[in-house]
Amino acid sequence: MALKLRYIEDNYYEVEDWFVEKLREYPRLIGFEIAKQVEYSWDTLPEKYGWTQRVGGVCTRTEEPFFFEVEYLNQPDEAPVFLDVEAIEVDDYLDYIIENKILKSNNNESEIRTTDSTESN
């Protein structure tokens, strides 16, 4: 199992080679968006000892939204490890929303900040 460490300040997460290969299978814009959402959310994902977990995400930078799920392992006192990414249907993504298991999207928050700052002027 070859892992790549991604350091962010004094914290880090690990990425399985399979995860990177799967990202490369998608169009570049989608792969970058998934990677950005993982980087933006990795430190807020729930921990669970001994079991992998899944979260949903959506890429809205394409003509049609692209829905996906990310499988990861996040155990207490260990760096999270991202294992796999798969395309899913919108219904599955909606289930993740209901369960509050979705990746944060930096795009949405920056759009909200832009709107808020515009309204205050």
BELHUSUL-V322912 format. One record per pair of residues at least 6 apart in sequence whose C-alpha atoms are under 8 Angstrom apart, sorted by the first residue. I is the first residue (numbers start at 1). GAP is how many residues later the second one is. D is the distance in whole Angstrom. If there is no record, write none. Layout:
((I/GAP/D) (I/GAP/D))
//
This chain:
((1/15/7) (1/16/8) (2/14/6) (2/15/6) (3/11/6) (3/12/5) (3/13/5) (3/14/6) (4/10/5) (4/11/5) (4/12/7) (4/13/7) (5/7/7) (5/8/6) (5/9/5) (5/10/6) (6/6/5) (6/7/5) (6/8/6) (6/9/8) (7/6/7) (12/67/6) (12/68/8) (13/29/7) (13/66/5) (13/67/5) (13/68/6) (13/69/8) (14/65/7) (14/66/6) (14/67/5) (14/68/6) (15/66/6) (15/67/5) (15/68/7) (16/65/7) (16/66/6) (16/67/5) (16/68/8) (17/66/8) (18/65/7) (18/66/6) (19/63/7) (19/64/5) (19/65/5) (19/66/6) (22/62/7) (22/63/6) (22/64/8) (23/8/5) (23/11/8) (23/62/7) (24/7/6) (29/32/7) (29/33/8) (30/29/6) (30/31/8) (30/32/8) (30/36/8) (33/26/6) (34/23/8) (34/25/7) (36/70/8) (37/20/8) (37/66/6) (37/67/6) (37/68/6) (37/69/7) (38/65/7) (40/64/7) (40/65/7) (40/66/7) (41/62/6) (41/63/6) (42/38/7) (45/29/8) (46/28/7) (47/26/8) (47/27/5) (47/28/5) (47/29/6) (48/25/8) (48/26/6) (48/27/5) (48/28/7) (49/25/7) (49/26/5) (49/27/7) (50/23/8) (50/25/7) (51/22/7) (52/19/7) (52/20/5) (52/21/5) (52/22/7) (53/18/6) (53/19/5) (53/20/6) (53/21/8) (54/15/6) (54/16/5) (54/17/4) (54/18/6) (54/47/8) (55/14/5) (55/15/5) (55/16/7) (55/41/7) (55/46/5) (55/47/5) (55/48/6) (56/11/7) (56/12/6) (56/13/4) (56/14/6) (56/37/6) (56/40/6) (56/41/8) (56/45/6) (56/46/5) (56/47/6) (57/10/6) (57/11/5) (57/12/6) (57/13/8) (57/36/7) (57/45/6) (57/46/5) (57/47/8) (58/7/7) (58/8/5) (58/9/4) (58/10/6) (58/35/8) (59/6/6) (59/7/5) (59/8/6) (60/6/7) (66/21/7) (67/20/6) (67/21/5) (67/22/6) (67/23/6) (67/26/6) (68/17/7) (68/18/5) (68/19/4) (68/20/5) (68/21/8) (68/25/7) (69/16/6) (69/17/5) (69/18/6) (69/19/7) (69/24/8) (70/12/7) (70/13/8) (70/14/6) (70/15/4) (70/16/7) (71/11/6) (71/12/6) (71/13/5) (71/14/6) (72/8/7) (72/9/5) (72/10/4) (72/11/5) (72/12/7) (73/7/6) (73/8/5) (73/9/7) (73/10/7) (74/6/4) (74/7/6) (96/6/6))
//
